[in-house]
């Protein structure tokens, strides 16, 4: 306690709002997207040229290019500054961990994401970015009509906005708020209030109690529709009017699939975070699983994203995610006697322990072992901290 008030930390929340720009505002956004790509590529090219000449790293600021490219002055300078910050961060990430973060690449219009970010500037006269009842105010663009699914709470401070244009031509604004909150009270994991989760290709995941979570039926139906449209596209002449109309329909359907998947992941992660005090999960490599089993269904499931959503929702409640190493043989280990069945096939759904004769479901057995391993690692870590 300081000064009679509880100590607070800063938590960041994002509100996604649909934007409905006028033709003039849409033209400004398109210019900003292009200018951001241009400034990124120019800075990266000059960085490489400077490095080849001096063997040192240096990234010039966007101000250097405005004389030779006067069109850069037509857009918000904050968007260009953020490209400089992003490129600097990309190099820092690469130097820190090259295997996890690749070398920054040049951006191309046809495959790059159309987006830009602008930071909110505060002055005695007011802020450069703010919201009204039905609009978002930004520098250069003015008031942009918007539809707010929810409103920021009292005390939230708008720090920056990212404007994005999807492949289907829709515009969205991502409003990042800094929110002062009280740190949550830590929750001690117990066996009764802890659940073990195992990724399962057929049911998304399986718990140590044998419960499964299946994606909604609508998601599977949408995927089937997308596959049918893709087959039809293969029979049409690329560039024709029917082809372009079907491509737009295909993009809209994929956007709908992404929204369905995102909604499922948020709902399921929220349900688990509220129902349990701790979650034990294995740090599986989805890329390795996809390579072993074959097929893109592993990546399309969104389980990696589910883990990240679950992690931050647990942390905000003072709860923990206890991870087990990906090479721990949780699937092949008998949860009854501890024997390891090295002959178990990757596609076997049920198996019998050759030592004790216990029959196991593949997913449930692995989830039981993941829970036991996660709690054991947590207890040993707590014991070591108590000794030190």
SELUMNU-983788 format. One record per residue: residue in one letter; z, x, y of N, C-alpha, C, CB in turn. Coordinates in steps of 0.05 Angstrom, whole numbers, plus 32768, in hexadecimal, padded with zeros to 4 digits. Each point is the difference from the previous one (the first is absolute). Last residue first. Glycine has a CB too. Layout:
<margus>
AZXYZXYZXYZXY...
</margus>
This chain:
<margus>
X7FDF81457E487FF980128016800E7FF8801A7FD480087FEBX80387FC37FC8800A801A7FFA7FFB801380187FF97FF97FCFX7FE37FB08033801D7FFE8003800D801C7FFB7FFF7FD07FF0X7FA48025800580077FFF801C801E7FFF80047FD57FE98009X800A80147F9F7FFB801B800B80078000801E7FDB80087FDFX802A7FA67FF3801580127FF77FFD801C800C80027FE67FD5X7FBB7FD9803D80197FFA800E801780127FF77FF17FD18004X7FBE80367FCE7FFC800A801C80197FFB80107FCF7FF87FFDX802D7FE57FAC8003801E7FFF7FFD800B801C7FEE80017FD1X80057FA38026801C80077FFB8004801E7FFF80057FD57FE7X7FA2800A802280107FFA8017801D80087FFD7FE17FDA800AX7FE5802E7FAC7FF98014801580117FFB80197FD180057FEEX80367FBC7FCE800C80197FF77FFB801680157FFA7FF37FCFX7FDE7FB8803D801D7FFF8005800E801A7FF87FFF7FCF7FF8X7FA4802A7FF680057FFE801D801E800080077FD57FE88005X800F80147FA07FFB801B800B80068000801E7FDD80087FDDX80297FA57FF5801480127FF77FFD801C800C80027FE67FD5X7FBC7FDA803E80197FF8800D801680147FF77FF27FCF8001X7FBB803B7FD77FFE8008801C801B7FF9800E7FCE7FF98000X80277FEC7FA78004801D80027FFF8009801D7FEC80067FD3X80017FA0801B801C80067FF98006801D800380007FD97FE0X7FA7800C802C80117FF88017801D80057FFA7FDE7FDE800CX7FE380317FAF7FFE8015801580127FF980187FD1800A7FF1X80297FB77FCA800E80187FF68000801680157FF37FF47FD1X7FDC7FBC8040801D7FFC8002800F80197FF77FF97FCF7FF9X7FA780328000800A8000801B801E7FFD80037FD47FED800CX800380127F9C7FFB8019800E800C8000801C7FD680057FE6X80567FC77FC97FE97FFA80117FFC8018801280087FCE7FFEX802980397FA080008000801D7FE77FF5800B801E80277FFFX80287FE57FA27FE67FF7800A80017FFD801F7FF57FE97FD4X804480577FE080017FEC80157FE47FFA800A802F800F800DX7FEF80347FAE7FF37FE77FF980017FEA8015800B800C7FD2X80148055802A80147FEB7FFC7FF37FE57FF8801E80188020X7FAA80377FE7801A800B7FF980147FE97FF97FF78028801DX7FAD7FCD80047FFF800B7FE5801B800A7FF67FD1800D8008X80167FA0803E800B801B80008000800B7FE3801D7FF58028X7F9C7FC37FFF801980017FF18009801D7FFF7FF37FD77FE4X7FCA7FE98063800380167FEC801C7FFF7FF47FDE801C8019X7FD27FB0803080197FFF7FF1800080167FEC80037FCE8006X7FB58030803580127FEF800F801B7FFD7FF37FD87FE78011X7FD680677FF180117FF07FEF80147FF080117FFB80227FDAX7FC3802280447FF87FE3800280127FEE7FEE7FD1800F800AX803680537FFB80037FF6801C7FFA7FE280027FF2802D8010X80387FFF7F957FE67FFD800E80047FF6801C7FE97FF87FD4X805D80427FED7FFB7FE6800B7FE68000801080327FF88003X7FFF80517FCC7FE67FF67FF67FF97FE5800C800880187FD6X804B801A80397FE9800F800C7FE57FF57FF8801D80288000X804B7FB4800A7FE97FFB7FEF7FE7800D800C80157FD47FEFX805B803B80197FE78000800E7FE97FFD7FEC8014801D8025X805C7FC47FDE7FEB80107FF37FE67FFD800F80167FFA7FD4X80407FD7803E7FF88018800F7FEB80117FF4802D7FFF8012X7FFF7FA87FD5800C80187FF47FF8801A80107FFE7FE97FD4X7FEB7FBD804D80177FFB7FEE800D80197FF67FEA7FD67FF3X7FC58024804480187FFA801080197FFB7FEF7FE17FED8023X7FC680537FCC800D7FE87FF680197FFB80107FED80077FD1X7FB9802E8051801C80037FF8800B7FE67FF780068027801FX7FA27FE78008800180087FE4801C80037FF57FD680188008X80197FCF80547FF27FED7FEF800380077FE37FDF7FF88024X804680408021800F7FE67FFE7FF27FED7FED80108007802EX7FED80627FEB7FF37FEF7FEB800F7FE67FFC7FF080297FE9X80018018807180157FF87FEE7FF47FED7FEB802380058024X7FAD802080287FFD800C7FE680167FFA7FEC7FE680248016X80187FBF80477FE97FF47FF37FFC800C7FE47FEC7FF8802CX80767FFF80067FE880117FFF7FEA7FF47FEF801D80278007X80297F9A802B800080117FE87FE780108000801C7FDF7FE6X80227FEB806B7FE680077FF3800580127FE97FE87FFA802BX804D7FB98013800680177FF07FE780067FEF80317FF57FFEX7FEB7FD580617FEC80017FEB8004801A7FF17FDE7FE4801AX806B7FDE80257FF280187FF87FEA7FFB7FEC8029801A8009X80127FB380517FFD80027FE37FEE80187FF980067FCE7FFBX8012800A805D801480147FF67FFE80037FE2801D7FF48026X7FA87FD7801280187FF27FF8801680127FF57FE37FD97FF6X7FC780468027800A7FF1801780187FEF7FF97FD27FFF8012X800180347FAA800E80118013800B7FF180187FE280257FF2X7FE87FAD7FCE801A80077FF58010801180147FED7FFE7FD2X7FBC7FEE804480107FE78001801B80047FF47FD67FE57FFEX7FEA80618000800A7FFC801B80117FE780027FD880198012X80007FFB7F99801280168009800C7FFA801C7FE580207FE4X7FD97FA77FF5801B7FFC7FF480138015800A7FEB7FEC7FD8X7FBB801B8042800C7FE9800C801D7FFB7FF67FD27FEB8005X7FFC805A7FD380078007801B800D7FE8800F7FDA80218000X80067FD17FA880168013800080098007801C7FF080127FD4X7FC27FBA802180187FF17FF98018801180007FE47FE17FE5X7FC88047802580087FF3801880197FF07FFC7FD07FFE800FX800A80277FA5800A8015801280097FF6801A7FE1801F7FEAX7FF67FA67FD9801C80067FF8800B801780117FF67FF17FD2X7FB17FDA802B801180058018801C80087FF97FE47FDF8018X7FC680097FB480197FF17FFD8012800380197FFD80067FCEX7FAE802980227FFE7FE6800D801A7FF07FFF7FD080007FF4X802780547FDF80018004801D80007FE5800F7FE9802D7FFBX800E7FD07FA8801A800D800680038003801E7FFF80187FD4X7FB07FC9800580147FEB8003801B800B80077FE77FE57FDFX7FC28049800E800B7FFF801A80167FEB80047FD580118010X8009802C7F957FFD7FE7800F800E8001801A7FFC7FE87FD6X802380507FD27FE47FFA80087FFF7FE6800F7FEF80197FD9X805D801D7FFE7FF87FE67FF67FE47FF98007802F7FF28003X7FF48061801B80067FFE7FE37FF77FE67FF48027801D8008X7FCE7FF580567FF080127FF080057FFE7FE27FFF801E8027X80377FB080147FE47FF580017FEE80127FF080087FEC802CX805080317FDF7FFF7FE97FEF7FE47FF47FFE80307FF6800BX7FDF80518031800180097FE57FFF7FE97FEC801A8028800FX7FEB7FC3804C7FE7800D7FFB7FFE800A7FE37FFD800E8030X80537FCE7FF27FED7FEB7FF97FE4800C7FFA801A7FDF801CX804A804B7FDA7FE78006800E7FEB7FEB7FF7800B80328003X80657FC37FFE7FE780037FF17FE98007801380117FDE7FDFX805A801F80217FEC800A80137FE580057FF380258015801BX802B7FA17FCA7FF5801B7FF97FEA80078015800B7FF97FCFX80527FC9803C7FE37FFE7FFC7FF6801D7FFA7FFC7FD7801EX80617FE47FF97FF780197FF27FE37FFD7FF9802F80087FEDX80187FC8805F7FE87FFD7FEF7FF9801C7FF47FEF7FD9801CX806B7FEB80157FF180197FFC7FE97FFA7FED802A801D8007X800C7F9C8018800C801580107FF2801B7FFE802B7FE87FFBX7FAB7FAF7FF9800D80167FF3800B801480147FE17FFA7FD8X7FF07FB48041800E7FF87FE8801080167FF37FDC7FDF7FF9X7FEA802A805780177FEE800680117FFA7FE77FE47FEC8024X7FCE804A7FD58013800E801280187FEE80077FDA801A8013X7FDE7FC27FB9801080147FF18014800D80127FD980087FE2X7FEC7FBB804680117FF27FED801280147FF17FDD7FDC7FFBX7FE28046804180177FF4800E80127FF27FEC7FE37FFA8029X7FCE802A7FB680128016800780187FF4800F7FDA80208003X7FE27FA47FE6800E800A7FE88013801680077FD87FF47FE4X7FF27FE7806180137FEC7FF58010800B7FE87FE07FDC8010X7FDC805A801780177FFD801280147FEC7FF57FE2800A8026X7FCE80047FA980118018800080187FFD80127FD7801B7FF6X7FE87F9F8008800F80027FE78013801880007FD97FEA7FE8X7FED800C806280157FEB8000801080017FE67FE27FE3801DX7FD580577FEA80158008801280167FEC80017FDF8018801CX7FD47FD37FB2800F80167FF38018800880127FD680107FE8X7FEE7FB0803B800F7FF57FE9801180157FF37FDB7FDF7FF8X7FEB803D804C80167FF1800B80117FF37FEA7FE57FF78029X7FCD80387FBF80148013800A80187FF1800C7FDB8020800AX7FDC7FAD7FD9800E800C7FE98016801380097FD67FFC7FE4X7FF17FDE805D80127FEC7FF58010800B7FE97FE17FDC800FX7FDC8059801480167FFF801380157FEB7FF77FE0800D8025X7FD27FFA7FAA801180177FFB8017800180147FD880197FEEX7FE87FA3801D800F7FFC7FE7801280177FFA7FDB7FE47FEFX7FEA8022805A80157FED800680117FFB7FE77FE37FEA8022X7FD2804D7FD58015800D801080177FED80067FDD801E8014X7FD87FC07FBE800E80137FEF8017800E800F7FD580077FE6X7FF07FC2804A80117FEF7FEE801180127FEE7FDD7FDB8001X7FE2804F803480167FF6801180137FEF7FEF7FE180018028X7FD3801D7FAD80128017800580177FF780127FD980207FFDX7FE27FA27FF2801280047FE88013801780047FDC7FED7FE3X7FE48003806080137FE97FFF801380037FE97FDE7FE38015X7FDC805C7FF280148004801580157FEA80017FDD8018801BX7FDA7FE17FA8801180167FF98016800480157FD980167FE8X7FE47FAA802880127FF77FEB801480167FF87FDD7FE07FF0X7FDF8037804D80137FEE800C80157FF67FEC7FDD7FF38021X7FF8806D7FCC7FF67FE5800480157FEF800C7FE080057FDAX802F8056800A7FF57FFD801B7FF57FE580067FF6802E7FFEX800D7FF37F9D8011800A80157FF37FFD801B801580207FE0X7FD97FA07FCC7FF38016800E8012800A80177FD27FED7FF4X80547FE57FAE7FF37FFA801A7FF48019800C80207FDA8007X801580217FA77FE67FF47FFB7FF17FF9801A80137FEE7FD6X8047803880277FEE80137FF27FE57FF57FFB802780137FEBX801F7FB780397FF5801380147FED80147FF3802A7FFB801AX80067FC97FAF7FEA7FF3800E7FF38012801580177FD47FF8X8036804A7FDA7FEA7FFF7FEE7FE77FF3800D80207FFD7FD9X8030800480587FF6801B7FFD7FE880017FED802E8012800AX80017F9D80007FF0800680177FF4801C7FFF801D7FE1801BX801F80077FA17FE77FF07FFE7FEE8005801880197FDD7FE6X803C804B80197FEF800C7FEC7FE67FF17FFD802980107FE8X80187FCC80517FF58018800B7FEE800F7FED80298004801CX80067FB07FC67FEC7FF880137FF28019800C80197FD5800AX803180397FBF7FE97FF77FF07FE97FF8801280207FF17FDBX80318025804E7FF380187FF57FE87FF97FEF802C80178000X800A7FA380217FF1800D80157FF180197FF780217FED8021X80197FE77FA37FE87FF080047FEF800C801780187FD77FF0X803C80507FFE7FED80057FEA7FE67FF18004802780087FE1X801D7FE7805C7FF7801C80047FEC80077FEA802B800C8015X80037FA17FE87FEB800080147FF4801C800480167FD98016X803680187FB27FE67FF97FF37FE98001801480197FE37FDFX803F805B80317FF87FE480007FE47FFC7FF4801C7FFA8029X801F80587FB37FF47FF980197FF77FE280007FF180308007X80617FF07FBC7FE37FFF7FFF7FF67FF9801C80017FF27FCFX805B80387FFD7FF67FF5801A7FE280007FFF8029800F801AX80307FF17F9A7FE7800B800A7FF97FF3801A7FF180097FD1X806B800C7FE87FF27FEF80137FE7800E800A802B7FE9800DX801B803C7FB87FE87FF47FF37FF17FEE8012801880047FD6X80378036803D80077FE77FF37FE97FF17FF380247FFC8021X7FD280558012801080077FE9800A7FE77FF1800D802B8016X7F987FCB8022801C80088006800E80077FE680017FE28029X7F9380217FF980127FF57FEC801C800A80077FDC7FFD7FDBX7FBD7FF6805C801780107FF880117FF07FEC80008017802CX7FA07FD77FE48009800E8019801980107FFB7FEC7FDB801BX7FE37FF97F9E80127FEE800E800A800C801B800D7FEE7FD4X7FB2803F7FF07FFB7FE37FFA80117FEE80117FF5800D7FD2X8013805380337FE57FF880087FFA7FE37FFC7FF2802D7FF4X806D800480247FF27FF57FE97FE57FF68009802C7FF37FEAX8032804C80377FE67FF680067FF27FF77FE67FFD801E8028X806E7FE07FE67FEB80107FF47FE57FF48007801E800F7FDAX80537FEE80467FE57FF580017FEC80147FF4800B7FE68029X80677FFD7FDB7FEC80147FFA7FE47FF37FFF8022801B7FE6X80427FCD804E7FEA7FF77FEF7FED80187FFC80047FD08011X806B8017800E7FE9801280017FEA7FF67FED801E8027800CX803F7FBA80007FF17FF880177FE780128004802A7FEF8015X8015801D7FA37FFC7FE380007FED7FF78017802D7FFB7FECX7FEF8061800A7FEE7FF87FEA7FF97FE28001801380257FE4X8004800C8078800E7FFB7FE77FEC7FF77FEB802B7FF48019X7FD8803F80527FF27FF57FE880137FFC7FE97FD680158010X80437FE8805B800380117FE87FF27FF37FE9802C80128011X7FC17FE8805C80077FEF7FE9800180137FE77FEB7FD68015X80208037805E7FF580097FE6800A7FEF7FE97FFD802E8012X7FF57FAE80548016800B7FEF7FF480087FE580237FE48018X7FA0801B8043800B7FEF7FEB8016800E7FF07FD47FE97FFCX80118025806F7FFB800B7FE5800D7FEF7FEA7FFE802E8015X7FE17FA780488018800D7FF57FF9800B7FE4801F7FE08019X7F9780158037800E7FF17FEB801980107FF87FD47FEB7FEFX7FD1800E805D801B800B7FFA800F7FEF7FEC80018013802FX7F927FFC7FDF80157FEB7FFE801B800E7FFB7FDF7FDE7FEFX7FB2802E8032801980107FFA80177FED80027FEC802B8012X7FA87FBD7FD980187FFD8010801680137FF67FF47FD08009X7F99801D7FF38017800F7FF580177FFE80137FE180207FE8X7FC07FA780008014800680158018800D7FF37FF07FD9801BX7FA480137FD0801880087FF28014800980157FE7800D7FD5X7FBA7FB2802780118012800F801A80057FF07FEC7FF0802CX7FA77FEE7FBE801D7FFE7FFC800E801480127FFA7FEF7FD1X7F9E7FDC801A80108013800F801E7FFA7FFC7FDB80068023X7FBF7FE97FA580197FF6800B80108016800E80017FDC7FDCX7FA9802B7FF07FFE7FFB801D80197FF4800C7FD17FF97FF8X801D80297FAC7FF67FE580047FFF7FF8801D80137FF47FD4X80108060800E7FE47FFF7FF97FF47FE58004800880247FDFX804C7FF3805F7FFA80017FE37FE27FFF7FFB802C7FE97FF7X8012803D805D7FEB7FED7FFA7FF980037FE37FED8002802FX806E801680147FEF80067FE97FEA7FEA7FFE802680187FE8X802F8019805A7FEB7FEB7FFF7FED80077FEA80057FF58031X806680257FEC7FE880097FF37FED7FE87FFD801980247FE7X80427FFB805A7FEF7FEB7FF47FE8800D7FF380107FDE8022X805E803D80017FE4800580007FF17FE97FF1800980318000X80557FCC801D7FFA801C80047FE280068000802C800B7FEBX80227FA180277FE480057FF77FF9801D80077FF47FCF8007X806F80047FE47FF0800E80157FE580077FF5802A80128014X80317FA67FD97FEA800F7FF57FEF800B80177FFF7FE47FD6X804C7FE280378007801C7FFD7FEA80117FF5802E7FF27FFBX7FD57FA77FED800C800B80188008801D7FFB80107FD2800EX7FA0800B7FB6801B7FF88006800A800D801A80097FF97FCFX7F8E7FED8017801480157FFE801C7FF580087FDD8023800AX7FDA7F9B7FC88006800D801A801480167FFC7FF77FD58018X7FB87FFB7FA6801C800180078004800F8019800D7FFE7FCFX7F9C7FEC8017800E7FF37FE9801E800080037FDA800E7FE3X7FD77FF3806A8017800F7FF6800D7FF17FE980078013802EX7F957FF9800780107FEB7FF28017800F7FF27FD87FE17FFAX7FE180348061800C80077FE680107FE97FF580028030800EX7FB67FF88048800B7FE97FF3800980077FE37FE37FE1801CX801A806180397FF07FFA7FE8800E7FE97FF17FEF80307FFCX80118003806C800D7FED7FEE7FED7FF87FE9801C7FEE8026X7FCF806F8007800D7FE9800C800E7FEF7FEB7FDE80018025X7FEC80567FD77FF77FE77FF4800C7FE7800D7FFB80187FD5X801D8041804A7FE37FFD80007FF77FE57FF67FFC80317FF9X80657FE67FEA7FF2800D80167FE27FFE7FFC802680208006X80177F927FD17FFB801D7FFC7FF1800B80187FFF7FFA7FCEX803A7FA780097FF5800E80177FFE801E7FFA80137FDD801FX7FEE7FC17FA7800A801C80017FF2800E8017800880007FCDX80117F90801B7FED80168005800F801B7FFF7FE57FE2801DX80407FC17FE27FE97FFF7FEE7FEC8016800580077FCF7FFFX8051802D802D80037FEA7FED7FE980007FEC80187FE68022X7FF38078800580077FE6800D80027FEB7FEB7FE8800E802BX802180667FD77FF67FE77FF580087FE98012800280137FD1X7FE9805D804180147FEC7FFB7FF37FE67FF6801D80138025X7FD2805A80037FF97FEE7FEA80177FEC7FFD7FE480247FE8X8021801D805C7FE37FFD7FFF7FF77FED7FEA7FFC802E8011X80637FCC80287FF4800F7FEA7FE27FFA8000802B7FFD7FE5X8018800380767FFC7FF27FE77FF380117FEB7FFC7FD6801AX80258045803F7FF07FE880057FFB7FEF7FE77FEB80188026X8043803D7FD880107FEC800F7FF17FE68005801880268015X7FC8800E7F9580048009801C80117FEB800E7FD3801A8001X7FFE80057F9680147FF1800F8004800D801C80177FF27FD6X7F9C80077FD3800B8010801580127FEF80127FD7801F7FFFX7FFD7FE07F96800A7FF08017800D8013801480067FD77FE4X7FA780427FD5801D7FFF800480087FF180198004802C7FE8X7FA47FCD7FD180088005801C801F7FFE80027FD47FEE8011X7FD3801C7FA1801D7FFC800680058007801D800D80097FD0X7F9B7FD67FEA800A80138014801D7FF880067FD280098014X7FD37FE37FA1801B7FFB800B800680158015800F7FEC7FD4X7FAA7FFE7FD87FFD7FFA801C801C7FF9800B7FD07FF07FFBX801480507FAE800E7FE880087FFD7FFC801F802180057FD9X7F95802F7FE9801A8004800D800B7FE580097FF2802D8010X7FB67FE47FC780167FFE7FEC801C8005800D7FE0800F7FDDX7FCB7FEF80547FFB7FED7FEB80177FFD7FEC7FD0800A8005X802D8035804880027FE480087FFF7FED7FE87FEB800C802CX803E80577FCD7FE67FF4800280037FE280067FED80237FE0X8050804180297FFE7FE37FFD7FE47FF78003802F7FFB8011X800180677FCB7FF27FF280167FFD7FE27FF97FE7802B800BX806D800D7FCD7FE37FFD7FFD7FF47FF3801880047FFE7FCFX805B803E800F7FF47FEB80107FE180007FFF80288003801EX801280207F8F7FF8800A801A7FF37FEA80107FF9802E7FECX804E7FB37FCA7FE7800F80027FFB800A801C7FEF7FE57FDAX806E80047FF07FF17FF880187FE780128001802A7FF18019X8010801A7F9E80047FE480057FEF7FF68017802E80047FEEX7FD080587FF87FF97FF17FE980037FE28004800E80267FE4X800C801B80607FE37FFC7FFD7FF87FF07FE87FFB802B8015X805C7FDE802B7FFB7FFA7FE37FE27FFB7FFC802F7FEC7FFCX7FF28037805880197FFD7FF27FFD7FFB7FE280137FEE802AX7FA280198011800D801A7FFD801A7FFE7FF17FEB800F802BX7FE77FA17FE87FF080107FEF800D801B7FFB7FD77FE98010X804F7FDB802E80047FF77FE57FF180127FEC80057FD18011X7FEF8040804A801B80077FF880057FF77FE380107FFC8030X7F9E7FEC7FF68001801C7FFA801C80097FF87FDB80088021X80197F9F7FFA7FF180047FE88000801E7FF87FE47FD9800BX8043800D804780117FF97FEA7FF280047FE580177FDF801DX7FB7802E8032801580157FFE80127FFA7FE97FFE80078031X7FC17FB97FE17FF480187FF5801480177FFE7FD47FF28014X80497FBD80147FFA7FFC7FE47FF480197FF37FF97FCF8009X801680318055801980017FF17FFC7FFC7FE280187FEE8028X7F9D80098010800A801B8001801A80037FF07FEA8007802DX7FF57FA37FDF7FEF800F7FED8007801D7FFF7FDB7FE08009X80517FEA8036800A7FFB7FE57FEF800D7FEB80147FD68010X7FD0802C804A801880117FFC800B7FFD7FE4800A7FFD8031X7FB17FCA7FEA7FF6801B7FFB801780147FFC7FD77FF6801CX803E7FB17FFB7FF380007FE67FF6801C7FF97FF37FCF8006X803180228050801580017FEB7FF480007FE4801F7FE8801FX7FAC800C80308005801C7FF9801680037FEB7FF2800D802EX7FC87FA07FDF801C800780058005801D7FF7800E7FCF7FFBX7F8E801A802180137FF57FEE801C800A80077FDD7FFE7FDBX7FD3801E80537FFF7FE3800080157FF37FEF7FD080048008X801D805C800380117FF6801580017FE180007FF68029801BX7FD2800C7FAB801B7FFF7FF680137FF580157FF680287FE4X7FAD7FE8802B80057FE67FF4801D7FFF7FF57FD07FFB7FF5X800780558031800E7FEE801380067FE57FF57FE880178023X8007804D7FB97FFC7FE67FF4800E7FEB80127FFD80137FD1X8005804980477FE67FFF7FF27FFA7FE57FF4800680307FF8X804D7FDB80347FEB800880137FE47FFF7FF38021801E8017X802E7FD07FB67FF97FEA80127FEA80088014802F7FEE7FFAX800180497FC07FE57FF57FFA7FF77FEB8014800A800A7FD0X804D802580307FEB801480027FE47FF47FFE801F80207FECX80347FAF80097FF78003801C7FE980148002802F7FF5800FX80017FF77F9D7FE87FF080077FF68003801C80127FE07FE0X801E80747FEF80087FE580077FE87FEF8008802D80118010X7FD480457FA87FFE7FF9801D80087FE380047FDC80228006X804580237FAC7FF27FE780037FFF7FF9801E800F7FF07FD2X8001806B7FE780037FF4801B7FEF7FE780018008802E8015X8018802C7FA67FFC7FE3800280057FF7801D800E7FFB7FCFX7FCB8067800780187FF2800A7FF97FE280028011802A8019X7FB380227FD480127FFD7FE9801B7FF480097FEA80287FEAX7FC17FE8804A8019800E8006801480007FE97FF97FF3802FX7FAC7FE67FCD7FFD80168013801A801080037FDE7FE68018X801D7FCC7FB17FED80147FF57FFE801880127FE77FDC7FEAX804C7FDB8033800E800D7FEA7FEE80167FF4801A7FD67FF6X7FC37FF2804F80158012800A800D80107FEA80077FE18026X7FBC7FDC7FC17FF28016800E80148015800A7FDA7FE0800CX80497FD17FCE7FF480117FEC7FF18018800C7FFC7FD87FE2X80277FE780598016800E7FF27FF580137FEB801E7FD98008X7FA77FEF8025800880168011801780107FF37FF17FE68028X7FF17FCC7FAB7FEB801580008008801880117FDD7FDB7FFAX805D7FDA80058000800E7FE67FEB80167FFF80107FD57FEBX7FF47FF48062801880127FFE8000800F7FE680197FE0801DX7FA27FE17FEF7FFD80168013801880137FFE7FE57FE3801EX801D7FCD7FAF7FEC80137FF57FFD801880137FE97FDA7FE9X80507FE18034800B800C7FE87FED80157FF580187FD67FF5X7FCC7FF58054801380148008800D800E7FE880097FE6802AX7FB97FD47FC57FF38016800E8014801680077FDE7FE08013X80427FCF7FC97FF280107FEB7FF38019800D7FF77FD67FE5X80317FEE80568015800C7FEF7FF380117FEA801F7FDA800AX7FA97FF2802D800B8017800F8015800F7FF07FF67FE8802BX7FE57FC77FB17FED80168001800A8019800E7FDC7FDF7FFEX80597FD380027FFD800A7FE57FEE80187FFF80087FD27FEEX7FFF80018064801880107FFA7FFF800B7FE4801A7FE48020X7FA27FE17FFC7FFD801A800D801880127FFA7FE67FEA8025X801D7FBF7FBB7FEC800F7FF17FFC801B800D7FE97FD57FF3X80517FF08038800C80097FE77FEB80117FF1801E7FD87FFEX7FC47FFD8050801280168006800D800C7FE780097FEB802DX7FC27FC87FC97FEF801780078011801880077FDD7FE18010X80507FCE7FE27FF6800B7FE67FED8018800580037FD17FECX801E8001805F8015800F7FF37FF7800C7FE580227FE28017X7FA27FE58016800480188010801680127FF47FF27FE78029X7FFD7FC47FAF7FEA80137FFC8003801A80107FE37FD97FF8X80787FF97FF17FE87FF5800D7FE980147FFA801B7FE88025X803B80127F977FF6800B80197FE77FF1800A8013802C7FF3X80417FC57FCA7FE77FF180057FF4800A801B80117FD77FE5X803C80477FC67FF78002801B7FE57FF180038018802C8007X80457FD67FB37FE37FFD80037FF98000801E7FFD7FE67FD4X805B804D80027FF77FE8800E7FE27FFF8001802A8000801CX803480347FB67FE37FFF7FFF7FF77FE5800C7FFE801E7FD7X805D802580307FF77FE480007FE180008001802B7FEF8016X802A805B7FCE7FE57FFB80097FFA7FE27FFD7FF2802F7FF4X806A801980167FF37FE97FF47FE57FFB800C802D7FEC7FF7X8029806480017FE57FF8800B7FF57FE97FEF7FF8802F8010X806F7FFD800E7FEF7FF77FEA7FE67FF6800C80297FF47FE3X8033804A803C7FE77FF480077FF07FFA7FE780008018802DX80707FEB7FE07FE880107FFB7FE77FF18008801880187FDAX805A7FE680417FE77FF37FF87FEA80157FFB800D7FD7801BX806880197FEE7FE9801280027FE77FF37FF5801F80287FFCX80327F9D802E7FF8800E7FE87FE88011800480137FDA7FE5X8036801080697FE97FF57FF37FF980107FE87FEF7FEF802BX80588027801480057FE47FF77FE97FF37FF380207FFD8024X7FE280607FFA80017FEE801780037FE37FF87FE480208017X800680127F987FFF800F801A7FFF7FEC80167FE880277FEBX802C7FE47FA180007FEF801880008012801980197FDB7FE7
</margus>
